[in-house]
Amino acid sequence: MVRRRRKELGMSQDALGDALDLTFQQVQKYERGANRISASKLYETSQALKVPVDYFFRGVEAFPETEVAESEITVSNFLISGEGLEMAEAFPKLSPVKRRSIVGVVKAVLADQDTDA
């Protein structure tokens, strides 16, 4: 959620790090989930990203951790990567025919990758 909001604002990791008195590397770790964000730092992050603190918890109440759908985990993992976020922003702008073509290409690459192993 931090990465998504930072990107929505067009803010760099350096700029967010400066606002939070952190290095951009620490911001990267927060965004990847490598390090947990303390409550006080989460509050500061919400201020820097101009959202209420509960922005980072949206949907959590609706889906207890043990009942999170596998598809939601897949989507979340996809959006965490820079390429995934770029694809998610660009994909809806394509025509349905082009979207199906891209899905076909990805499936073919995956099938080819499986034969390489």
N, C-alpha and C positions, 0 to 999 in steps of 0.2 A: 504494500500500500504506500510506503514511503516513496519508493521509486516511481510508481505510477503518478502520484501527486506531484512529485518534483518535476517529472517530465511534462505533465500538464501545464505547469507554470513556466516551462522552458528554463528551469534553473539547473545549473551544473552541480556536480557533486562538490566541487570546490566552493561554490557560493553557499550551498547548504552547510558545508563544513565550517565555513567562516561564521555563519549565523549561529551555529551551535558550539563554536569554539572547539571544533574537532578537525582532524585531518580528513582529506577526501577518502583515504584508505579506510578510516573508521566508518564513514558514511557507506562505503561499499560493503563493509562487513554487516552493517545494519540491514542494508537493502537485500543482501543475499541470505540473511538469517544466520550468518556465521556467529554473530554476537547478539545477545539479547539487549533490548533497549530498556534502560531503567525508567521508572515512572516519571522521574523529574526530567529526564532527557526526552521522553516521549511528549511531555507537555511542551517543552521548548521546541520540539520538532513540529508539533501542531501549530504553534505560534508562527514559526518560520514559514510553514507551508500554508498558512492562512486557512486552517480547517479546525473544527472542534476535535478534542481528543477522541471522542467516540467514533470519529471517521475511521480510525484504525481498527475498530472492533465491529464494524457493520457486518451483519450476517452471522456473527459468532453465536449470538443467542439462539438463532433459528436452527443452527446445526451443531449440536454437541460434538466435541472433538472426535468421539468414537463413531459418530454417524455421518461424518463428512463424506459426501459422494466421491467416488474415485474420479469422476469426470471433473469435479471442482478442483481436486488436487492437481490433475493433469493441466487444467487451464491455468491455475496459479503458477505451476512450474514453468509453463510455456511463457507466461507474461513476465516472469522474473528475468528471463534472458533478454538482452538488448534486441536480438534478432526477432524473438517472439513478439515483443512489443511493437516493433516495426511492422511485422507481418499482420498483427492484429489491427493496426491502424490502417494499413493499406488494403487488406483483403476485402472489407465491405465495399470499397470503392470500385472493385472489379465487377464486370458483368458476370451473371451466373455461369455462363459458358466458360469464361476464363477461370473462374474459381474452381469449377470441376476439373479443368485441365491441370491446374496447379496441384490439386489433391491427387490426381492421377500421377503426376510427375513425382511427387513426394513418396507415394506408395511404391512406384517403380524403383526409386533410389533406395528405399528401405529394403525392398526385395533383393536388389543387387547387393546391398550391404550384407545381408544375411548369407549370401552365397560366398562372399569374400572371407567370412570368418572361418 
